Amino acid sequence: MREIGIGLLGFGTIGAGVVEGLQKNADLIADRLGAKLVVKKIADLDITSDRGVKIADGVLSTDASAVIADPEVEIVVELVGGISIAKRFVMEALELGKPVVTANKALLAEEGEEIFIKAADMNTDIYFGASVGGGIPIIRGLREGFSGNRIESIYGILNGTCNYILTKMESEGLPFDVVLKEAMEKGYAEADPTLDIDGYDTAHKAVILASLAYGFIMPWDDVKVEGIRNLSQQDVQYADSLGYKIKLLAVIKNLDDTDVEVQVRPALVSNDHLLAAVNDVFNAIMVRGNLVGDTLFYGRGAGKLPTASTVIGDLVDIARNMLAGTPRMSPAVPVSSKAVTLKDHSKISARYYVRLALNDEPDSLATITKILADNNISIASVLQQENDASSYVPVVVITHSATEADFDAAFGEMDAADCVNDEIVKLRIED
């Protein structure tokens, strides 16, 4: 039976999972594919630590470039992580005409355009199913399953660390710092959790999804990103009392067939929405197509074997192409014939949850309502609680929909108002 040689760059948790999966399901894969996927070479700086899988003598190396160039290696799997070194390895492989599988969302979001162009120029493939959602087949779904649909919107809970933190804050009434520490102790959060809790991990994934859905390379620097670092337990409780859960959402919309909205931010989601029930470390992506309607992808968005499962699926797809004599099945990112652009943030319309600390004076609320009205923002409801222990009163305002430009102007005026104490909390409501 034909063997297809794999070169693995990076032998950490996911790399070891890929080797384990290929060994565990070797016969099954061979039966389905009609060929054997064999790991010929593995490159890593550490080639002595035990990863819990058996490796034949001569497979491990510290020289990634040598692994890439090895004539027995027909497909390269990049699991190094980071951007600069990973990009160099990916470009080396593509320059040799070798297809690449990667799970590197930061690399694709920030440097994807150059990589996709190189793959096209060399008439080879780059697959990245594990870059978003771990074991969830959302990339394959967008590339293939929804190819006959115009994608109207994508809402994603794409970071298990943040979702775990928000779930614990809501269910156990714990503050952010306490839950973050617990997440780190359990291994759900990195020692430096910045990429997760500040929203950048989710934003990397959102850029990839938007680029696939709308056929253009999303400009990374223009995406509005806000994380959950400053989220208060008080707002989690208020949201719950109003019938909402707070989730860190990737919001991707294309309602006018040209401009695409892409944002990452904590948002209020109604309790009766499917995404409100996605808890702990699980991920979910809701895709709305103009033909299929709403669909939901749900599962573990990270982890050794779920992510390895998707990497192996990409390897099988590439191997099928090779066996069929097809060096390149399709563009990695489809190209739109229309001039699709990122929507101007100021023109986006939304509803907001706004929490203020107002002076306990008769005209304080009237001042706020006038500021909102002067900026074309109407109020849907107001929640005001007594606060005998302080000279200010916590007030929560739920607005009707208005443009971000109007909200920005109103928030600026409220920040300067004498009746407002402390920082104003502003959370978007996704209906």
C-alpha positions, 0 to 999 in steps of 0.5 A: 500500500502506498505510504505518504510521508508526514513531516511534523514541526513541533512536538508539544501537546498537539503534535504528540496528539497527532502522532497518537491519533495516527498510530491509534487509527492507522488501519482505519485511516488506511482503509478509508484513504487507500494509503498509509499516513506515516510520520517520517520526521519530527522536529522540535527543540526538545527531543528527549522528553517523553511525550507518551507515544513511541517514536522510531529511531532516527525520526526526531530532529532539532533541524526543522528545515532539514525535516521540510527538505527531506525527500520522504516528507510529502506533507508538512504539519506546522505546530510550532506556534507563534508567527515569525519562525512558524511563517519561515517554516511554512514558506519554506515548505510551500516554496518546495511545493509541499502542502502544509497543514497548520493550526496556527490562527495567529499566523494566518490572521496576521500574515495569511495573505502572503502565505495564501499567495505563496501557496497559489503561486506554487500550486500547492495547498495549505489546510488550517481546519484546526486553527478555529474551534479545535475539533469542531469542523467549522472551517470545512463547513464554511469552505464546503458545506456552505459554499452555496450560501451567502453567509449573513452572520456568524456568532462565535464563542471561540475561546474556552478560557474566557467561556469558563471564566464567564460561566463560573462568574455567573454560576458561582458568583465569583469575581474575575480574578478568583476565577482566572486563578482557578482556570490557570490552576486547572490548566484552562488558562496559560501562565500569561493569559493575555491573548485569551482574556484580552480577546486577541485569540478570539479575534484571530479566529474571527479574522479567519472565519470572516475571510473564508465567509466573504472571500477577502483577506480581513485586515487584522489591524482594523478589527475592533477587539475588547476582552473580559479583563475588566468585566465586573461580577456586578454586571454579570449579576445585573445581566442575569436579572435582566434575562441575559448571559454575558459571553465573549463573542466574535460577531461577523455580519454581512447584511448589505452584501458589501460591508462586513462587520467584524468585532470581538467583545463581551456582549449580552445574549438572551437566556433563550438563545442557543449560545447562552447555554454554551458553558465551561470550556466549550465553544460554539459557532452559529452560522446563518446562511441565506439558504440553510438558515441557522446552524450551530457547531458545538464542541471542544474548541481546544485540547490535545486529541480534539485538535489532533483530530482536525489536523489528521482530517486535513492530512487525509484531505490532502492525501486524497488530492495527492492520490487523485493527482490533484496538487491543489483542490481549491484556493485556501481562501475563496476570492469574492468578485465583489469589492467587500470591505470592513464596515466603518465601526461608527456606522454599525448599529446596536443596542447597549447595556449601560451601567452608571454610578449617578449622584443621589440627586433629583436631576441626575437621571434626567441629565443622562436621559437628555444626553441620550436623547440629544444623541438619537438614542432612546431608552428601552428600560431603566433598572435603579437600585437603592444604595444607602451606603453611598452617595451615588446610585447604581443605574442600568440603562438598556437602550434601543438600537443606535449607531456606534457614532451616536453612542460614542458621542453620548458616552463622551458627554456622560463621562464629562457629566458632574452627576456621573461617578466612576467609569461607565460600563458599556456592553453591547446586546446581541439580539 
